[in-house]
Amino acid sequence: MLAAKFIVSGKVQGVFYRASTREQALQLGLSGIARNLADGRVEVLAGGSREALAAFERWLWNGPAAAQVEAVSREDMAAQAWRGFVIG
């Protein structure tokens, strides 16, 4: 199992980005957390298979219909023992 930290910039708060991210993560079999940052970005920590994380990263670039994603950065990290996918 792999894990990654994503930072998503743009219009990603107040547009159901975290809730949609949770739905997508669960569909892909990922675990982790999505939370708003004070500066308007969203931080997403996710763990799962290489293929699922790659598909998830592609999805993060679009997000829900109301989002306007400007950038997604990814930093691979040590695997974590998350249970499910939560919104922080």
N, C-alpha and C positions, 0 to 999 in steps of 0.2 A: 504494500500500500504506500502511495506517495501522498504528499501534502504540499499545498502552495498557499501563499498569501497574495491576494489581489487587491490593488487599490484602484478604485474606479472614480474618475473625475468627470465633471460635466453637470448637467441637470439630472441628478440622481437621488435627490432627497425630496420627499413630498410627492413622488410619482409612483409609489408602490414598488420601487426597485428592490428593496429588501425582501418583501413578501414574494415577489415574482422570482427572485433569486432562490429563495427557499424551495419553491415549487419545482424549479428547474433542477436544482441540486438533488432533490428527492427522486425525481424521475430518472436521473442518471445514476442513482445509487451512491451519492456522495454524502458525507457527514461534514459538519462544521458549523460556522456562525457567520452571520452578516450583521454589521453594525454601522451606524452613522458615525462619522468623525466630525469634530467641532468645526472644521474648515469647509464643510459642505460635501466632502468626498464620502464614499462608502468603502469600508474595509471588509473583505470577504476572506475567511480562512476555510479551506476545504481539503478534504482527504478522500482518496479513492484510487481507482485504477488510472493509469496513464491516459488511456483512451477517453475515459469519462472526464478527466480534468481538462483535456484538450478540447472536447466538445463544450464543456462548461465555459472555458475561456472564450471560445468563439461566441457563445451566447451572451456573455457579459458585455461584449462590444455593442450589442443591440439593446438588451434589456427589454422592459415592457414598452408598450407603444408611446407613452408620454415621456419617456426618458430621452435625453440627448447626451449620449456618451461621447466625451472628447478624448479620453485616454484610459487605458487599462495597463497597469504595470503588474508584473508577476515576479515573485521571489519564491523559489522552491525552499521548502523547509523540512525539518524532521517530521516524520509521521506522528500524528497525535491520536489520542483515544477519545474522540468526540462520540457522543451518542445522538444520533439523529442530526437534524440541521435546525438550528435555532436562530431567532432574530434577537440581537442584543440591543 
